Amino acid sequence: MAPETATSETPATAIPATATSETPEAARFGTTPAGEAVDRYLLSNGRLRVGVLTLGAIIQSIELPDGTDVVLGLPTVADYLTRSRYFGAVVGRYGNRIAGGRFTLDGREHRLPLNNNGHSLHGGLTGFDKRIWRAEADGGRSVRLSLVSADGEEGYPGTLTASVAYTLTDRDELRIDYRATTDAPTVLNLTNHSYVNLAGAGDVLGHVVTIEADHYLPVDEGKIPLPGAPAPVAGTPYDFTRPVAVGARLEGCYDHCYALRPGGMMRVEEPVSGRAMEVTTSEPGVQFYTGHMLDGVATPYGRHAGLCLETQHFPDSPNRPDYPSTVLRPGEEYASTTTYRFTV
């Protein structure tokens, strides 16, 4: 859902790509202030249509068979560089927060830019959401985007080669496959930050959510997980093991990571239209965020305009040896898959 009015007076600068796509499947979406081309790929399986940008590997639109666009999108490159809250982007090198912007790996401390209340969030000041990715189309249903993140970029060690492939299936699924390798030990946690609104407009407080997770991560005021094991959701407002309307608890204000059951699924339904989305992932967790920090001023979308299910490893894992590891070493391949299935 791209709003019609959005302007930018102080655009940021995206990191230039080493190459851009000129394939027939791509249309020019715009250019960065540095003059780099941003292309838009339109994927279709005959029912779903998905728009993908080379800027940030952004999912700009997901149009269902009834014509409803169910993700928050923006109309220009300048808007994405200045008015976005990671709308539709792949965030990295580390999605979510790292406490104090520092971690120790193999006895060496690494310091990251602080961009969120004294912590590092979503890769820092110029994360993967602001990078121009190189695209390769595979027919009309799939596009693979890749980038190279240099050793020391945003404080992270190792030269990382990463890719994300978006594919539409015959089952009306959008499958996201992440892959990455490194030439030196590093930490990595990739996710997509799409905001979903199955009504196509208004807020998501009436959306009914199910998350197959028996535990969640309590956090401090900086959204950093508290010491100790994940806490049971039973008997708390964080229990979504059975369907619950977003606005029924905590005034709909959620921004927490859930420890998913093995093979755990998430489901979102909009009762009025009957549109639904099911999410499965190979990741151990999901950050459930209800868009309550959107303000309609710095971004063109208002409070609760969309919700996010950011499949990922746990926040601050590089500083928490008790959490599943996010360390990637030379000779290993990072591989992660998340699938969104839509029904109308």
C-alpha atoms as a printed R data frame, in Angstrom:
    type eleno elety resid chain resno       x       y       z
1   ATOM     1    CA   MET     A     1   0.000   0.000   0.000
2   ATOM     2    CA   ALA     A     2   1.918   3.023  -1.214
3   ATOM     3    CA   PRO     A     3   0.548   6.349   0.066
4   ATOM     4    CA   GLU     A     4   0.023   9.048  -2.502
5   ATOM     5    CA   THR     A     5   1.659  11.888  -0.600
6   ATOM     6    CA   ALA     A     6   5.216  11.505   0.658
7   ATOM     7    CA   THR     A     7   8.091  13.914   0.295
8   ATOM     8    CA   SER     A     8  11.745  14.089   1.290
9   ATOM     9    CA   GLU     A     9  13.996  17.099   1.759
10  ATOM    10    CA   THR     A    10  17.114  15.478   3.227
11  ATOM    11    CA   PRO     A    11  17.583  12.145   1.472
12  ATOM    12    CA   ALA     A    12  20.142   9.682   2.806
13  ATOM    13    CA   THR     A    13  22.628   8.005   0.512
14  ATOM    14    CA   ALA     A    14  22.463   4.324  -0.327
15  ATOM    15    CA   ILE     A    15  25.666   2.390  -0.866
16  ATOM    16    CA   PRO     A    16  26.151   1.974  -4.632
17  ATOM    17    CA   ALA     A    17  25.860  -1.443  -6.205
18  ATOM    18    CA   THR     A    18  28.665  -3.052  -8.138
19  ATOM    19    CA   ALA     A    19  26.165  -3.824 -10.901
20  ATOM    20    CA   THR     A    20  22.502  -3.193 -11.683
21  ATOM    21    CA   SER     A    21  19.896  -5.313 -13.396
22  ATOM    22    CA   GLU     A    22  18.764  -4.529 -16.932
23  ATOM    23    CA   THR     A    23  16.693  -7.648 -17.513
24  ATOM    24    CA   PRO     A    24  13.290  -7.381 -19.240
25  ATOM    25    CA   GLU     A    25  11.481  -8.322 -16.005
26  ATOM    26    CA   ALA     A    26  12.690  -5.158 -14.287
27  ATOM    27    CA   ALA     A    27  11.225  -1.660 -14.451
28  ATOM    28    CA   ARG     A    28  13.027   1.432 -13.267
29  ATOM    29    CA   PHE     A    29  11.644   2.535  -9.894
30  ATOM    30    CA   GLY     A    30  13.940   5.534  -9.404
31  ATOM    31    CA   THR     A    31  17.465   6.566  -8.506
32  ATOM    32    CA   THR     A    32  19.310   7.273  -5.282
33  ATOM    33    CA   PRO     A    33  20.822  10.715  -4.549
34  ATOM    34    CA   ALA     A    34  24.128   9.195  -5.688
35  ATOM    35    CA   GLY     A    35  22.560   8.447  -9.075
36  ATOM    36    CA   GLU     A    36  22.355   4.667  -8.657
37  ATOM    37    CA   ALA     A    37  19.435   2.934 -10.349
38  ATOM    38    CA   VAL     A    38  16.757   1.212  -8.277
39  ATOM    39    CA   ASP     A    39  14.749  -1.396 -10.180
40  ATOM    40    CA   ARG     A    40  11.394  -2.966  -9.379
41  ATOM    41    CA   TYR     A    41  10.678  -6.594 -10.224
42  ATOM    42    CA   LEU     A    42   7.089  -7.771 -10.527
43  ATOM    43    CA   LEU     A    43   6.560 -11.453  -9.723
44  ATOM    44    CA   SER     A    44   3.328 -13.259 -10.544
45  ATOM    45    CA   ASN     A    45   1.941 -16.785 -10.379
46  ATOM    46    CA   GLY     A    46  -1.292 -15.751 -12.084
47  ATOM    47    CA   ARG     A    47  -3.016 -14.990  -8.761
48  ATOM    48    CA   LEU     A    48  -0.517 -13.249  -6.486
49  ATOM    49    CA   ARG     A    49   1.566 -10.289  -7.635
50  ATOM    50    CA   VAL     A    50   4.633  -9.233  -5.627
51  ATOM    51    CA   GLY     A    51   6.739  -6.122  -6.232
52  ATOM    52    CA   VAL     A    52  10.399  -6.333  -5.165
53  ATOM    53    CA   LEU     A    53  12.941  -3.476  -5.170
54  ATOM    54    CA   THR     A    54  16.696  -3.750  -5.548
55  ATOM    55    CA   LEU     A    55  16.971  -1.115  -2.804
56  ATOM    56    CA   GLY     A    56  17.064  -3.034   0.463
57  ATOM    57    CA   ALA     A    57  15.668  -6.177  -1.236
58  ATOM    58    CA   ILE     A    58  12.371  -4.546  -0.298
59  ATOM    59    CA   ILE     A    59   8.996  -6.223  -0.733
60  ATOM    60    CA   GLN     A    60   7.131  -3.140  -1.933
61  ATOM    61    CA   SER     A    61   3.759  -4.766  -2.563
62  ATOM    62    CA   ILE     A    62   1.882  -8.051  -2.225
63  ATOM    63    CA   GLU     A    63  -1.344  -8.004  -4.218
64  ATOM    64    CA   LEU     A    64  -3.812 -10.818  -3.538
65  ATOM    65    CA   PRO     A    65  -6.160 -12.294  -6.162
66  ATOM    66    CA   ASP     A    66  -8.942  -9.909  -5.110
67  ATOM    67    CA   GLY     A    67  -6.666  -6.936  -5.903
68  ATOM    68    CA   THR     A    68  -5.894  -5.964  -2.289
69  ATOM    69    CA   ASP     A    69  -2.322  -4.898  -1.525
70  ATOM    70    CA   VAL     A    70  -1.594  -6.243   1.966
71  ATOM    71    CA   VAL     A    71   1.818  -4.745   2.841
72  ATOM    72    CA   LEU     A    72   2.853  -1.185   3.628
73  ATOM    73    CA   GLY     A    73   4.856   0.307   0.778
74  ATOM    74    CA   LEU     A    74   6.191   3.702  -0.287
75  ATOM    75    CA   PRO     A    75   6.043   5.409  -3.698
76  ATOM    76    CA   THR     A    76   9.600   6.744  -4.170
77  ATOM    77    CA   VAL     A    77  13.241   5.971  -3.465
78  ATOM    78    CA   ALA     A    78  13.534   9.159  -1.415
79  ATOM    79    CA   ASP     A    79  10.676   8.013   0.808
80  ATOM    80    CA   TYR     A    80  12.362   4.698   1.463
81  ATOM    81    CA   LEU     A    81  15.592   6.458   2.375
82  ATOM    82    CA   THR     A    82  14.016   9.008   4.714
83  ATOM    83    CA   ARG     A    83  10.450   8.065   5.750
84  ATOM    84    CA   SER     A    84  10.644   4.312   6.114
85  ATOM    85    CA   ARG     A    85  10.651   2.231   9.272
86  ATOM    86    CA   TYR     A    86  12.288  -0.655   7.432
87  ATOM    87    CA   PHE     A    87   9.102  -1.138   5.356
88  ATOM    88    CA   GLY     A    88   9.458  -4.470   3.539
89  ATOM    89    CA   ALA     A    89  13.258  -4.518   3.746
90  ATOM    90    CA   VAL     A    90  15.766  -7.247   4.456
91  ATOM    91    CA   VAL     A    91  17.557  -6.073   7.596
92  ATOM    92    CA   GLY     A    92  21.106  -7.056   8.508
93  ATOM    93    CA   ARG     A    93  23.871  -7.787   9.062
94  ATOM    94    CA   TYR     A    94  22.087  -8.410  12.375
95  ATOM    95    CA   GLY     A    95  18.314  -7.996  12.571
96  ATOM    96    CA   ASN     A    96  16.963  -6.830  15.931
97  ATOM    97    CA   ARG     A    97  19.138  -5.437  18.744
98  ATOM    98    CA   ILE     A    98  22.654  -5.999  20.047
99  ATOM    99    CA   ALA     A    99  23.032  -4.572  23.551
100 ATOM   100    CA   GLY     A   100  25.359  -1.609  23.850
101 ATOM   101    CA   GLY     A   101  26.419  -2.080  20.236
102 ATOM   102    CA   ARG     A   102  29.175  -4.497  21.183
103 ATOM   103    CA   PHE     A   103  29.911  -8.215  21.261
104 ATOM   104    CA   THR     A   104  32.955 -10.449  21.695
105 ATOM   105    CA   LEU     A   105  33.784 -13.146  19.155
106 ATOM   106    CA   ASP     A   106  36.766 -15.483  19.567
107 ATOM   107    CA   GLY     A   107  38.186 -13.201  22.262
108 ATOM   108    CA   ARG     A   108  37.970  -9.989  20.221
109 ATOM   109    CA   GLU     A   109  35.487  -7.230  21.006
110 ATOM   110    CA   HIS     A   110  33.614  -5.628  18.120
111 ATOM   111    CA   ARG     A   111  31.837  -2.285  18.435
112 ATOM   112    CA   LEU     A   112  28.869  -1.281  16.298
113 ATOM   113    CA   PRO     A   113  27.130   2.042  15.635
114 ATOM   114    CA   LEU     A   114  24.484   2.934  18.216
115 ATOM   115    CA   ASN     A   115  21.204   3.817  16.527
116 ATOM   116    CA   ASN     A   116  18.506   2.777  19.000
117 ATOM   117    CA   ASN     A   117  18.553   4.005  22.608
118 ATOM   118    CA   GLY     A   118  22.215   3.145  23.127
119 ATOM   119    CA   HIS     A   119  21.996  -0.151  21.253
120 ATOM   120    CA   SER     A   120  22.614  -1.313  17.679
121 ATOM   121    CA   LEU     A   121  19.440  -2.126  15.715
122 ATOM   122    CA   HIS     A   122  18.977  -3.869  12.353
123 ATOM   123    CA   GLY     A   123  22.588  -3.615  11.211
124 ATOM   124    CA   GLY     A   124  23.369  -0.054  12.273
125 ATOM   125    CA   LEU     A   125  23.311   3.285  10.508
126 ATOM   126    CA   THR     A   126  23.635   1.923   6.966
127 ATOM   127    CA   GLY     A   127  22.289  -1.583   7.143
128 ATOM   128    CA   PHE     A   128  21.268  -3.922   4.357
129 ATOM   129    CA   ASP     A   129  17.940  -2.063   4.047
130 ATOM   130    CA   LYS     A   130  19.847   0.892   2.515
131 ATOM   131    CA   ARG     A   131  22.034  -1.156   0.207
132 ATOM   132    CA   ILE     A   132  21.464  -1.640  -3.515
133 ATOM   133    CA   TRP     A   133  21.245  -5.392  -4.148
134 ATOM   134    CA   ARG     A   134  22.144  -7.038  -7.435
135 ATOM   135    CA   ALA     A   135  19.175  -8.876  -8.966
136 ATOM   136    CA   GLU     A   136  18.863 -11.947 -11.175
137 ATOM   137    CA   ALA     A   137  15.399 -12.924 -12.364
138 ATOM   138    CA   ASP     A   138  14.395 -16.553 -12.834
139 ATOM   139    CA   GLY     A   139  11.338 -16.393 -15.056
140 ATOM   140    CA   GLY     A   140   8.375 -14.390 -13.835
141 ATOM   141    CA   ARG     A   141   7.959 -16.051 -10.447
142 ATOM   142    CA   SER     A   142  11.334 -15.654  -8.759
143 ATOM   143    CA   VAL     A   143  14.106 -13.136  -8.261
144 ATOM   144    CA   ARG     A   144  17.386 -13.580  -6.421
145 ATOM   145    CA   LEU     A   145  19.106 -10.542  -4.935
146 ATOM   146    CA   SER     A   146  22.673 -10.511  -3.627
147 ATOM   147    CA   LEU     A   147  25.222  -8.202  -2.056
148 ATOM   148    CA   VAL     A   148  28.698  -8.201  -0.558
149 ATOM   149    CA   SER     A   149  29.224  -6.615   2.865
150 ATOM   150    CA   ALA     A   150  32.878  -5.716   3.377
151 ATOM   151    CA   ASP     A   151  34.943  -6.654   6.411
152 ATOM   152    CA   GLY     A   152  34.442  -3.957   9.052
153 ATOM   153    CA   GLU     A   153  31.259  -2.532   7.499
154 ATOM   154    CA   GLU     A   154  29.130  -1.155  10.358
155 ATOM   155    CA   GLY     A   155  31.688  -2.743  12.715
156 ATOM   156    CA   TYR     A   156  31.037  -6.364  11.714
157 ATOM   157    CA   PRO     A   157  33.997  -8.659  11.014
158 ATOM   158    CA   GLY     A   158  34.444 -10.686   7.851
159 ATOM   159    CA   THR     A   159  33.509 -10.092   4.241
160 ATOM   160    CA   LEU     A   160  30.004 -11.476   3.900
161 ATOM   161    CA   THR     A   161  28.391 -12.606   0.640
162 ATOM   162    CA   ALA     A   162  24.625 -12.763   1.102
163 ATOM   163    CA   SER     A   163  21.589 -13.452  -1.049
164 ATOM   164    CA   VAL     A   164  17.816 -13.566  -0.708
165 ATOM   165    CA   ALA     A   165  15.499 -15.273  -3.198
166 ATOM   166    CA   TYR     A   166  11.780 -14.461  -3.430
167 ATOM   167    CA   THR     A   167   9.679 -17.148  -5.122
168 ATOM   168    CA   LEU     A   168   5.930 -17.472  -5.722
169 ATOM   169    CA   THR     A   169   4.651 -21.054  -5.640
170 ATOM   170    CA   ASP     A   170   1.553 -22.776  -7.018
171 ATOM   171    CA   ARG     A   171   0.157 -22.867  -3.461
172 ATOM   172    CA   ASP     A   172  -0.016 -19.053  -3.305
173 ATOM   173    CA   GLU     A   173   3.057 -18.932  -1.114
174 ATOM   174    CA   LEU     A   174   5.781 -16.334  -1.103
175 ATOM   175    CA   ARG     A   175   8.930 -18.254  -0.137
176 ATOM   176    CA   ILE     A   176  11.983 -16.349   1.089
177 ATOM   177    CA   ASP     A   177  15.319 -18.180   0.997
178 ATOM   178    CA   TYR     A   178  18.354 -16.549   2.613
179 ATOM   179    CA   ARG     A   179  21.919 -17.732   2.009
180 ATOM   180    CA   ALA     A   180  25.298 -16.341   3.104
181 ATOM   181    CA   THR     A   181  28.983 -17.186   3.444
182 ATOM   182    CA   THR     A   182  31.882 -15.366   5.081
183 ATOM   183    CA   ASP     A   183  35.682 -15.288   4.859
184 ATOM   184    CA   ALA     A   184  36.122 -14.710   8.613
185 ATOM   185    CA   PRO     A   185  34.038 -15.481  11.714
186 ATOM   186    CA   THR     A   186  31.077 -13.126  12.045
187 ATOM   187    CA   VAL     A   187  27.533 -12.963  13.401
188 ATOM   188    CA   LEU     A   188  24.473 -12.923  11.170
189 ATOM   189    CA   ASN     A   189  20.716 -12.652  11.647
190 ATOM   190    CA   LEU     A   190  18.693 -11.826   8.529
191 ATOM   191    CA   THR     A   191  14.964 -11.175   8.387
192 ATOM   192    CA   ASN     A   192  12.344  -9.395   6.321
193 ATOM   193    CA   HIS     A   193  10.600  -6.420   7.919
194 ATOM   194    CA   SER     A   194   7.312  -6.314   5.996
195 ATOM   195    CA   TYR     A   195   4.315  -4.706   7.674
196 ATOM   196    CA   VAL     A   196   1.135  -6.637   6.881
197 ATOM   197    CA   ASN     A   197  -2.409  -5.256   6.842
198 ATOM   198    CA   LEU     A   198  -4.823  -7.846   5.455
199 ATOM   199    CA   ALA     A   199  -7.647  -5.300   5.341
200 ATOM   200    CA   GLY     A   200  -5.617  -3.186   2.923
201 ATOM   201    CA   ALA     A   201  -6.295  -0.007   4.950
202 ATOM   202    CA   GLY     A   202  -7.019   1.176   8.486
203 ATOM   203    CA   ASP     A   203  -5.385  -0.447  11.503
204 ATOM   204    CA   VAL     A   204  -4.634  -4.050  12.446
205 ATOM   205    CA   LEU     A   205  -6.181  -4.076  15.929
206 ATOM   206    CA   GLY     A   206  -8.966  -6.363  14.718
207 ATOM   207    CA   HIS     A   207  -6.570  -8.843  13.077
208 ATOM   208    CA   VAL     A   208  -6.631 -12.211  14.829
209 ATOM   209    CA   VAL     A   209  -3.178 -13.695  15.483
210 ATOM   210    CA   THR     A   210  -1.977 -17.168  16.423
211 ATOM   211    CA   ILE     A   211   1.679 -17.838  17.290
212 ATOM   212    CA   GLU     A   212   2.725 -21.397  18.091
213 ATOM   213    CA   ALA     A   213   5.143 -20.433  20.846
214 ATOM   214    CA   ASP     A   214   4.978 -21.434  24.493
215 ATOM   215    CA   HIS     A   215   7.679 -18.975  25.563
216 ATOM   216    CA   TYR     A   216   8.673 -15.384  24.886
217 ATOM   217    CA   LEU     A   217  11.624 -13.176  25.802
218 ATOM   218    CA   PRO     A   218  10.870 -10.552  28.483
219 ATOM   219    CA   VAL     A   219  12.848  -7.372  27.818
220 ATOM   220    CA   ASP     A   220  14.047  -4.258  29.626
221 ATOM   221    CA   GLU     A   221  13.151  -0.692  28.666
222 ATOM   222    CA   GLY     A   222  15.674  -0.811  25.817
223 ATOM   223    CA   LYS     A   223  14.071  -3.975  24.359
224 ATOM   224    CA   ILE     A   224  17.073  -6.080  25.393
225 ATOM   225    CA   PRO     A   225  16.176  -9.566  26.698
226 ATOM   226    CA   LEU     A   226  16.413  -9.936  30.467
227 ATOM   227    CA   PRO     A   227  18.776 -12.512  31.983
228 ATOM   228    CA   GLY     A   228  17.433 -16.020  32.251
229 ATOM   229    CA   ALA     A   229  15.511 -18.420  30.098
230 ATOM   230    CA   PRO     A   230  12.534 -17.442  27.924
231 ATOM   231    CA   ALA     A   231   9.392 -17.071  30.038
232 ATOM   232    CA   PRO     A   232   6.171 -19.066  29.638
233 ATOM   233    CA   VAL     A   233   3.382 -17.225  27.841
234 ATOM   234    CA   ALA     A   234   0.683 -19.105  29.746
235 ATOM   235    CA   GLY     A   235  -1.364 -16.779  31.910
236 ATOM   236    CA   THR     A   236   0.180 -13.618  30.400
237 ATOM   237    CA   PRO     A   237  -0.971 -11.079  27.786
238 ATOM   238    CA   TYR     A   238   1.719 -12.547  25.504
239 ATOM   239    CA   ASP     A   239  -0.128 -15.827  24.980
240 ATOM   240    CA   PHE     A   240  -1.109 -16.235  21.319
241 ATOM   241    CA   THR     A   241  -1.154 -20.032  21.314
242 ATOM   242    CA   ARG     A   242  -4.878 -19.632  20.605
243 ATOM   243    CA   PRO     A   243  -6.293 -16.986  18.236
244 ATOM   244    CA   VAL     A   244  -6.430 -13.521  19.809
245 ATOM   245    CA   ALA     A   245  -7.298 -10.128  18.314
246 ATOM   246    CA   VAL     A   246  -4.293  -7.783  18.351
247 ATOM   247    CA   GLY     A   247  -6.198  -5.030  20.129
248 ATOM   248    CA   ALA     A   248  -7.595  -7.287  22.861
249 ATOM   249    CA   ARG     A   249  -4.520  -6.970  25.102
250 ATOM   250    CA   LEU     A   250  -1.826  -4.423  25.959
251 ATOM   251    CA   GLU     A   251  -3.697  -1.925  23.773
252 ATOM   252    CA   GLY     A   252  -2.224  -3.877  20.870
253 ATOM   253    CA   CYS     A   253   1.335  -2.743  21.675
254 ATOM   254    CA   TYR     A   254   3.608  -5.726  21.132
255 ATOM   255    CA   ASP     A   255   7.294  -5.725  20.204
256 ATOM   256    CA   HIS     A   256   8.584  -9.026  21.569
257 ATOM   257    CA   CYS     A   257  10.470 -12.081  20.396
258 ATOM   258    CA   TYR     A   258   8.785 -15.475  20.722
259 ATOM   259    CA   ALA     A   259  10.612 -18.806  20.957
260 ATOM   260    CA   LEU     A   260   8.717 -20.895  18.433
261 ATOM   261    CA   ARG     A   261   7.835 -24.524  18.891
262 ATOM   262    CA   PRO     A   262   9.758 -26.806  16.493
263 ATOM   263    CA   GLY     A   263   7.958 -26.350  13.201
264 ATOM   264    CA   GLY     A   264   5.868 -23.645  14.829
265 ATOM   265    CA   MET     A   265   3.434 -21.777  12.617
266 ATOM   266    CA   MET     A   266   1.997 -18.264  12.784
267 ATOM   267    CA   ARG     A   267  -1.393 -17.272  11.413
268 ATOM   268    CA   VAL     A   268  -3.011 -13.889  10.880
269 ATOM   269    CA   GLU     A   269  -6.662 -13.500   9.861
270 ATOM   270    CA   GLU     A   270  -8.701 -10.395   9.054
271 ATOM   271    CA   PRO     A   271 -12.239 -11.424  10.087
272 ATOM   272    CA   VAL     A   272 -14.209  -8.958   7.963
273 ATOM   273    CA   SER     A   273 -12.653  -9.885   4.615
274 ATOM   274    CA   GLY     A   274 -11.690 -13.447   5.492
275 ATOM   275    CA   ARG     A   275  -8.163 -12.874   4.186
276 ATOM   276    CA   ALA     A   276  -5.518 -14.881   6.018
277 ATOM   277    CA   MET     A   277  -1.765 -15.417   6.060
278 ATOM   278    CA   GLU     A   278   0.120 -18.404   7.444
279 ATOM   279    CA   VAL     A   279   3.843 -18.152   8.170
280 ATOM   280    CA   THR     A   280   6.314 -21.002   8.615
281 ATOM   281    CA   THR     A   281  10.048 -20.698   9.145
282 ATOM   282    CA   SER     A   282  13.274 -22.560   9.809
283 ATOM   283    CA   GLU     A   283  14.211 -19.894  12.370
284 ATOM   284    CA   PRO     A   284  13.919 -20.448  16.150
285 ATOM   285    CA   GLY     A   285  12.042 -17.221  16.835
286 ATOM   286    CA   VAL     A   286   9.814 -14.445  15.576
287 ATOM   287    CA   GLN     A   287   9.646 -10.784  16.558
288 ATOM   288    CA   PHE     A   288   5.976  -9.809  16.755
289 ATOM   289    CA   TYR     A   289   5.628  -6.039  16.308
290 ATOM   290    CA   THR     A   290   2.291  -4.251  15.953
291 ATOM   291    CA   GLY     A   291   3.382  -0.939  14.436
292 ATOM   292    CA   HIS     A   292   2.434   1.123  17.486
293 ATOM   293    CA   MET     A   293   5.505   3.344  17.022
294 ATOM   294    CA   LEU     A   294   4.403   4.486  13.575
295 ATOM   295    CA   ASP     A   295   3.238   8.074  13.930
296 ATOM   296    CA   GLY     A   296   1.826   9.252  10.615
297 ATOM   297    CA   VAL     A   297   4.331  12.137  10.603
298 ATOM   298    CA   ALA     A   298   7.895  10.845  10.223
299 ATOM   299    CA   THR     A   299   6.301   8.039   8.213
300 ATOM   300    CA   PRO     A   300   3.153   8.358   6.099
301 ATOM   301    CA   TYR     A   301   1.486   5.521   8.017
302 ATOM   302    CA   GLY     A   302  -0.151   5.931  11.406
303 ATOM   303    CA   ARG     A   303  -0.185   3.905  14.585
304 ATOM   304    CA   HIS     A   304  -1.001   0.190  14.148
305 ATOM   305    CA   ALA     A   305  -1.173   0.507  10.346
306 ATOM   306    CA   GLY     A   306   0.540  -2.853   9.962
307 ATOM   307    CA   LEU     A   307   2.007  -5.728  11.951
308 ATOM   308    CA   CYS     A   308   5.325  -7.518  11.495
309 ATOM   309    CA   LEU     A   309   6.240 -11.173  11.987
310 ATOM   310    CA   GLU     A   310  10.036 -10.978  11.690
311 ATOM   311    CA   THR     A   311  11.306 -14.565  11.652
312 ATOM   312    CA   GLN     A   312  14.798 -14.630  13.137
313 ATOM   313    CA   HIS     A   313  17.222 -15.681  15.838
314 ATOM   314    CA   PHE     A   314  16.845 -14.063  19.234
315 ATOM   315    CA   PRO     A   315  17.880 -10.445  19.903
316 ATOM   316    CA   ASP     A   316  21.327  -9.942  21.488
317 ATOM   317    CA   SER     A   317  22.305 -13.557  20.764
318 ATOM   318    CA   PRO     A   318  26.001 -12.630  20.241
319 ATOM   319    CA   ASN     A   319  26.087 -11.717  23.945
320 ATOM   320    CA   ARG     A   320  23.972 -14.645  25.119
321 ATOM   321    CA   PRO     A   321  25.735 -18.034  24.918
322 ATOM   322    CA   ASP     A   322  22.529 -19.632  26.253
323 ATOM   323    CA   TYR     A   323  20.689 -18.674  23.034
324 ATOM   324    CA   PRO     A   324  20.943 -20.490  19.678
325 ATOM   325    CA   SER     A   325  24.185 -19.341  18.062
326 ATOM   326    CA   THR     A   326  24.267 -16.707  15.307
327 ATOM   327    CA   VAL     A   327  27.975 -17.216  14.565
328 ATOM   328    CA   LEU     A   328  28.891 -17.944  10.942
329 ATOM   329    CA   ARG     A   329  32.390 -19.235  10.139
330 ATOM   330    CA   PRO     A   330  34.358 -19.732   6.921
331 ATOM   331    CA   GLY     A   331  33.382 -22.953   5.178
332 ATOM   332    CA   GLU     A   332  29.849 -22.817   6.562
333 ATOM   333    CA   GLU     A   333  26.702 -21.614   4.787
334 ATOM   334    CA   TYR     A   334  23.980 -19.616   6.455
335 ATOM   335    CA   ALA     A   335  20.639 -20.953   5.217
336 ATOM   336    CA   SER     A   336  17.198 -19.834   6.313
337 ATOM   337    CA   THR     A   337  13.728 -20.137   4.801
338 ATOM   338    CA   THR     A   338  10.467 -18.410   5.632
339 ATOM   339    CA   THR     A   339   7.208 -18.955   3.765
340 ATOM   340    CA   TYR     A   340   4.079 -16.789   3.696
341 ATOM   341    CA   ARG     A   341   0.909 -18.480   2.428
342 ATOM   342    CA   PHE     A   342  -2.117 -16.321   1.597
343 ATOM   343    CA   THR     A   343  -5.768 -17.285   1.338
344 ATOM   344    CA   VAL     A   344  -8.815 -15.195   0.458
